[in-house]
Amino acid sequence: MGLQFVIAILLFLFIGKWLDARLGTAPWLLLLGVLVGAGASTYAMYRKAFPPGDSKPPAAPKPPSP
């Protein structure tokens, strides 16, 4: 999961850097790319750690029988 986190941030960093060079908006799109990459990576790790469908609460313990 850590490698996925780093790869996503670096990918968006380079996309932002490339767009900054093309549009002349340095460093704004680079910073935006890093933030989007970090957010997407965090969301992906959260989804992997807590997959959807496990929303059923744990069963309550049964009272002791007399």
Secondary structure, 3 states (H helix, E strand, C coil): CHHHHHHHHHHHHHHHHHHHHHHCCCCHHHHHHHHHHHHHHHHHHHHHHCCCCCCCCCCCCCCCCC
